[in-house]
Amino acid sequence: MNKLHVKTGDVVMVISGKDKGKTGKVMQVSPSEGKVIVEGVMNVTKHVKPRKMGEPGGLIKAESALYACKVLPICPKCGKATRVGYTVKDGKKVRVCKHSDCKATF
């Protein structure tokens, strides 16, 4: 099982690609593929065929998955996109901001 540095619900910033600089909330994480789906980032247009009687078909805009290595979580204390470090606090493994002046846990 692969582990990722982001979790569902994290606010992240895209650091490369066509959506570089955009921020959004992580809606879904797929550790086996190493991908995440971020709200408002990597929008694609899908062609949908009507499946039931009376159901409309057409074009639907939706978020697509992008590789987790292209996003960095935003620290809730300093507000910067940061790499994630880990430390043990009260017997639990917690994530730590890697900025030298911050060191906040999240």
C-alpha positions as CSV (number, residue, x, y, z in Angstrom):
1,M,0.0,0.0,0.0
2,N,1.4,3.4,-1.0
3,K,1.2,6.4,1.3
4,L,0.7,10.0,0.2
5,H,1.6,13.3,1.8
6,V,-1.9,14.7,1.4
7,K,-5.2,13.6,2.9
8,T,-8.9,14.1,2.0
9,G,-9.9,17.6,3.2
10,D,-6.5,19.2,2.9
11,V,-6.2,22.5,1.2
12,V,-3.4,22.2,-1.4
13,M,-1.6,24.3,-4.1
14,V,-0.7,22.9,-7.5
15,I,3.0,23.4,-8.2
16,S,3.3,22.3,-11.8
17,G,1.2,21.9,-15.0
18,K,-1.5,24.0,-16.6
19,D,-3.2,24.8,-13.3
20,K,0.1,25.9,-11.6
21,G,-0.6,28.2,-8.6
22,K,-4.3,27.2,-8.2
23,T,-5.5,26.1,-4.7
24,G,-8.3,23.9,-3.7
25,K,-9.6,21.3,-1.3
26,V,-8.7,17.6,-1.8
27,M,-12.0,15.7,-2.5
28,Q,-10.6,12.2,-3.1
29,V,-7.3,10.4,-2.8
30,S,-6.2,7.3,-4.6
31,P,-3.0,5.9,-3.0
32,S,-2.7,2.9,-5.3
33,E,-2.5,5.2,-8.4
34,G,-0.7,8.1,-6.5
35,K,-3.4,10.6,-7.7
36,V,-5.7,13.1,-6.0
37,I,-8.8,15.0,-7.2
38,V,-8.8,18.6,-6.2
39,E,-11.9,20.9,-6.2
40,G,-11.8,23.4,-9.0
41,V,-8.5,22.2,-10.5
42,M,-7.9,20.1,-13.7
43,N,-11.4,20.6,-15.1
44,V,-12.3,18.4,-18.1
45,T,-15.4,18.2,-20.3
46,K,-17.1,14.8,-20.4
47,H,-19.6,13.7,-23.1
48,V,-22.4,12.0,-21.4
49,K,-25.0,9.8,-23.1
50,P,-28.5,9.7,-21.7
51,R,-29.0,6.3,-20.0
52,K,-32.7,6.4,-19.0
53,M,-35.8,7.7,-20.7
54,G,-36.1,11.5,-20.1
55,E,-32.5,11.8,-18.8
56,P,-30.6,14.6,-20.6
57,G,-27.2,13.9,-22.2
58,G,-24.6,16.4,-23.2
59,L,-21.4,18.0,-22.0
60,I,-20.6,17.9,-18.2
61,K,-17.6,19.7,-16.6
62,A,-15.9,17.7,-13.9
63,E,-12.6,17.6,-12.0
64,S,-10.0,15.1,-13.2
65,A,-7.3,13.3,-11.2
66,L,-3.8,14.6,-11.1
67,Y,-0.6,13.2,-9.6
68,A,-0.1,13.8,-5.9
69,C,3.5,14.8,-6.5
70,K,2.2,18.0,-8.3
71,V,0.5,19.3,-5.2
72,L,1.7,20.7,-1.8
73,P,-0.4,21.1,1.3
74,I,-0.9,24.6,2.6
75,C,0.1,25.1,6.2
76,P,-2.9,26.4,8.3
77,K,-0.6,28.5,10.5
78,C,1.8,30.3,8.0
79,G,-0.4,30.0,4.9
80,K,2.4,28.8,2.6
81,A,2.6,25.7,0.5
82,T,5.0,23.4,2.3
83,R,6.6,20.0,2.2
84,V,5.5,17.7,5.0
85,G,7.6,16.3,7.8
86,Y,6.5,13.8,10.4
87,T,7.0,13.7,14.1
88,V,5.6,11.7,17.0
89,K,3.5,13.7,19.5
90,D,1.7,12.0,22.4
91,G,2.2,8.6,20.8
92,K,0.7,9.7,17.5
93,K,2.4,10.4,14.2
94,V,1.6,13.9,13.1
95,R,2.5,16.0,10.0
96,V,4.7,19.1,10.5
97,C,5.3,22.2,8.4
98,K,8.9,22.2,7.1
99,H,9.3,26.0,7.1
100,S,12.0,26.9,9.6
101,D,10.0,29.7,11.3
102,C,6.7,27.8,11.5
103,K,6.9,24.2,12.6
104,A,3.1,23.9,13.0
105,T,1.4,20.5,13.1
106,F,-1.6,19.6,11.0
